[in-house]
């Protein structure tokens, strides 16, 4: 996986990473290679899963 593991990111960095992925999504979809698209989707899933994990109440 590319980048720092999602669980190691601060909340601010996690939001920033997600924002960057959202801004580049259409470019990757149109001009990216299949590997770039896979990497993009995998990273987005990782970051979104971490966002959900952090939002869940403890316990």
C-alpha positions as a Markdown table, in Angstrom:
| # | Residue | x | y | z |
|---|---|---|---|---|
| 1 | Unk | 0.0 | 0.0 | 0.0 |
| 2 | Unk | 1.2 | 3.5 | -0.8 |
| 3 | Unk | 1.6 | 6.1 | 1.9 |
| 4 | Unk | 1.6 | 6.1 | 5.7 |
| 5 | Unk | -0.7 | 3.5 | 7.2 |
| 6 | Unk | -4.1 | 5.1 | 7.8 |
| 7 | Unk | -4.1 | 4.1 | 11.5 |
| 8 | Unk | -0.8 | 6.1 | 12.0 |
| 9 | Unk | -2.2 | 9.3 | 10.6 |
| 10 | Unk | -3.5 | 12.1 | 12.8 |
| 11 | Unk | -7.1 | 13.1 | 12.3 |
| 12 | Unk | -6.1 | 16.2 | 10.4 |
| 13 | Unk | -3.7 | 14.2 | 8.1 |
| 14 | Unk | -6.5 | 11.6 | 7.5 |
| 15 | Unk | -8.9 | 14.3 | 6.4 |
| 16 | Unk | -6.2 | 15.9 | 4.2 |
| 17 | Unk | -5.4 | 12.5 | 2.6 |
| 18 | Unk | -9.1 | 11.8 | 1.9 |
| 19 | Unk | -9.5 | 15.3 | 0.4 |
| 20 | Unk | -6.6 | 14.9 | -1.9 |
| 21 | Unk | -7.9 | 11.5 | -3.1 |
| 22 | Unk | -11.3 | 13.1 | -3.8 |
| 23 | Unk | -9.7 | 15.9 | -5.7 |
| 24 | Unk | -7.7 | 13.5 | -7.9 |
| 25 | Unk | -10.3 | 10.8 | -8.4 |
| 26 | Unk | -11.6 | 12.0 | -11.8 |
| 27 | Unk | -8.1 | 12.5 | -13.2 |
| 28 | Unk | -7.0 | 9.0 | -12.1 |
| 29 | Unk | -10.2 | 7.5 | -13.6 |
| 30 | Unk | -9.7 | 9.2 | -17.0 |
| 31 | Unk | -5.9 | 9.2 | -17.4 |
| 32 | Unk | -4.5 | 6.7 | -14.9 |
| 33 | Unk | -3.1 | 3.3 | -15.6 |
| 34 | Unk | -5.0 | 0.3 | -14.3 |
| 35 | Unk | -2.4 | 0.0 | -11.5 |
| 36 | Unk | -2.8 | 3.7 | -10.6 |
| 37 | Unk | -6.6 | 3.2 | -10.4 |
| 38 | Unk | -6.2 | 0.1 | -8.2 |
| 39 | Unk | -3.8 | 1.9 | -5.9 |
| 40 | Unk | -6.2 | 4.9 | -5.7 |
| 41 | Unk | -9.2 | 2.7 | -4.8 |
| 42 | Unk | -7.3 | 0.7 | -2.3 |
| 43 | Unk | -5.9 | 3.8 | -0.5 |
| 44 | Unk | -9.4 | 5.4 | -0.5 |
| 45 | Unk | -10.9 | 2.2 | 1.1 |
| 46 | Unk | -8.1 | 2.1 | 3.7 |
| 47 | Unk | -8.6 | 5.8 | 4.6 |
| 48 | Unk | -12.4 | 5.5 | 4.7 |
| 49 | Unk | -12.3 | 2.4 | 6.8 |
| 50 | Unk | -10.1 | 4.2 | 9.3 |
| 51 | Unk | -12.4 | 7.1 | 9.4 |
| 52 | Unk | -15.3 | 4.8 | 10.2 |
| 53 | Unk | -13.2 | 3.0 | 12.9 |
| 54 | Unk | -12.4 | 6.3 | 14.6 |
| 55 | Unk | -16.1 | 7.4 | 14.5 |
| 56 | Unk | -17.3 | 4.2 | 16.3 |
| 57 | Unk | -17.9 | 4.5 | 20.0 |
| 58 | Unk | -15.3 | 2.7 | 22.1 |
| 59 | Unk | -16.2 | -0.6 | 23.6 |
